[in-house]
Amino acid sequence: MSLYKLILKSAWFYRKLNLTIILGIALSTAILVGALIIGDSVKYSLQQITVQRLGKTSQVITAGERLFGQQLATELAGKSNVETAALLRANGFGVIDGGDPRINQLAVWGVDATIGNFANYPEVFQLQNNEVAINENLASLSGLKVGDEFLLRLNKLNTFPANTPFVSEKEATVSFRVSVTRILKPDELGNFNLQNIQSAPRNVFLNLDWLNEQMGLQQKANVLLVAEGVSGTELVQNLQKSWKLDDVNLEIRENQELNYTELISDRVFVEPAVEQFCLKQLSGSQAIFSYFINEFVLNGKQTPYSFVTSDPKLSGNQMAVSDWLADDLKAKVGDQVTVSYFEVGPLRRLVQKDTTFVISSIFKIEGAKADPQLAPMIPGLSDAGNCRDWKTGVPVDLKKIRTKDEDYWKAHKGTPKAFVSLETAQKLWGNRFGQSTAIRVDGLKKAEFESQLLAGLLPAQLGFEVRDVKSDGLAAAN
């Protein structure tokens, strides 16, 4: 028998087994090829979703809870020679037809015409006043259509962080009625999202300036979009060249009468990174710490609601008191006075504490001791016309406020009634927001102070972050 016939007979004899093997190989090949085709298709689809939700956005700049000026986008565009757009992002929910239904988890974007550069259809973002554009996903979930109105309620944004001591949070939300003028398709940037998720968000777009107005802000943003054409390193460098003190919530003011220059913060407390830079790099600078206390107590007498400020000449438990306070408490040098105050813990939990000081001196309220700028600017408190108009983040018993306390406020505002050592003030009242309420240097040096701060501080120190969202999104798709 020839070899050829032997092979044929063997194949025929094992025909069932051979057929099974052939079919198995064919099926496996089909599955593998199909998986590769589907996988490639899914990969392409995910990449398309990434491009669709970001438009021409390549990188994004955020700053945590911080708000910066809208003009930062224009400055950065000029230095980087790329397109930019400033946005104000807030969370909220919508109330339709008087409360039924209610749409939660809305992503609200304050935008202006510049975001049109990042979309294929720039005209869709020409919004005025309370006009809004929503995406198809939100329209489908809510049943909203062009011409409908609904109530939009947002978490209110502020220049100061949440839970800042003494800052009132009674107006934690803001609400207003809006009118739907457009329903955006995905390719019109309707599904704009900076997170690497494939599900469609519930987007609401409205005029940036109008949203600022509703929030009680002026030309603020918290997201900055950057198109392709600049590296992350170069972008950080250009950011540092572009920002102003307002972008980092700082202000420098000069006091010509007392001949000093002072750095203060919209966030009430000067951030640790800023304080450390100033004390190390600015010759002659010193930290000031002021705190709002509940009352002074001495021999059964009380003086309510006053500011206490640090004095580098004091140490330990020494306290210098004003002649006004000494007269009110009938105090003299050597007396021990108890200071009652709130310590603000996590989630604004208030703990009342007492500390005893020894009166080391009594001063007149004049000259440097009569400076109302020693007290920090606290929204709702510092700008109040009288004590009964105070809006603070801590309880205030108005029954304790006397006529003489009102008179003091009208004459001296928050001018401190007592001084303690800086070390003691920071130990008792320092918190995660900062260990000082101002940084001062002698002399009128505003321009010098400002230039050194802006050139020396790094964006990362103040919470600014640059993310390559386009590359991250495409990598996640892969």
C-alpha positions, 0 to 999 in steps of 0.5 A, a space after each residue: 500500500 502506498 503512503 498516499 493511500 495510507 494517509 487517505 484511509 487514516 483520514 477517513 477512518 478518523 474522519 469524525 475526530 478530524 472534522 471536530 478539530 477542523 470545526 474547533 479551529 474554524 470557530 476559535 479563529 472566527 471568535 478571535 477575529 471577531 473579538 479583534 474587530 469588535 475590540 477595535 470598533 469599541 476602542 474607536 468608539 471610545 476614542 470618538 466619545 473622548 474627542 466628542 466630549 472634549 471638543 478641541 480641549 487639550 489641557 485644563 487648568 483648575 485650582 481646587 476651591 479657588 476662583 480666579 479672574 476670567 481675564 487669566 484666560 486671555 492673558 494665558 492665550 496671548 503668552 502661549 499663542 493658543 486658544 483658551 476659554 474661562 468657565 465657571 463650573 457649579 453643581 445643582 439641580 433643576 425643579 420642573 413644574 413646581 417641583 415634580 419632577 426634580 432633576 438632580 446631579 446637574 453639571 452647570 457651566 457658565 460660558 462665554 463666546 470663547 468656548 465656541 472655539 472648542 466646538 464645531 458649532 460656535 454659534 450655539 453658545 451665544 446665550 444671554 441673561 437667563 437663557 440656557 442650553 441643555 444637552 440631549 441626555 438632560 432633555 430626554 430625562 426631564 422632558 424639557 424642550 426649547 421654550 420651557 422654563 424651570 428653576 435652577 438651584 446651585 451650590 453657591 460659589 465663594 472666594 473663600 473655602 467652605 467651612 472658613 471660620 466666622 464666615 456665614 454660610 446661610 446663603 449656601 445655595 442660589 436659585 433662579 428661573 432659566 429658559 431653554 433656548 437650545 438642546 445640544 447634540 453630542 457633536 455640538 459639545 453637548 456632552 462636554 465633560 472633563 472626567 473619563 467616563 463614557 456615560 452622558 452628563 446632565 449639562 446646563 450651559 448659561 452665560 458666564 457673566 450672568 452666572 457670576 452676577 447670580 453668585 454675587 461674584 465679579 468676572 470669576 472662573 474656576 476652569 480654564 480650557 486650553 487647546 493644543 499647541 503648548 506643553 504642560 511645562 510651558 503652560 505652567 510657566 506662562 500661567 505664572 507669568 500671566 496671573 495677578 494677585 486677584 487670581 490667587 485671592 490676595 490683595 496688597 494695600 498701603 497705609 500711608 498714615 502708619 507707613 506700612 504695606 500689608 498682604 491680606 486674603 479674600 479667604 480671610 486667612 493667609 495660606 501657609 504657602 504664601 505666609 512661609 514665602 513672605 517670611 522667608 523671602 521678604 525682608 522685614 515681613 511679619 505675620 499678623 494674626 487676629 481672631 474674633 473672640 466671644 468675650 473677656 471675663 474678669 471678676 464677674 464682668 464681661 466684654 462681649 465680641 471683640 478682636 484680639 491681635 498678635 503683638 511680637 513684643 509679647 510672650 507666653 500668656 501676656 496680654 496687653 489691653 486697651 484703656 477702653 477694655 480696662 475701664 469696662 472690666 475694671 482691670 489693672 496690670 497683673 489681673 488675670 482675664 479669661 478669654 472665651 472663644 470658639 474653636 471651629 472643627 471639621 464640618 463647622 463643629 464649634 467647641 467653646 474654649 477658655 484661656 486665661 491671660 495675665 494683663 501686662 500693660 494697658 495702652 491707649 487706642 491711638 496710633 498703631 494701636 488704633 488701626 482697624 485694619 488689624 482685624 481681617 476682612 470677614 464677609 458679613 461682619 467687617 462690612 456691617 454698619 452696626 453689631 446687630 447686622 453681623 452675619 457670622 458663621 458662629 452664634 452671636 447672642 445679640 442680648 449681650 451687645 450693649 450700647 457702648 459696644 455699638 458705639 465702639 463698633 461705629 467709632 473703631 470697627 474691628 480695632 482690637 481691644 487686646 493683644 497677645 503673642 503671635 506664638 500664643 495666637 497661632 497655637 490657640 487659633 491657627 487652623 488648616 486655612 492659615 496661621 495668619 490673617 495678614 503679612 506686613 512690612 514697614 514702608 510703602 512697598 506695594 509694587 515691590 511686594 507684588 512683583 516678588 509674590 507673583 514671581 516667587 510663588 508656584 501655581 502648584 503651591 496655591 492649588 493650581 493643577 494642569 491636566 492633559 485631559 485629551 491624552 488621559 482620555 485617549 489613553 483610557 479609551 485604549 
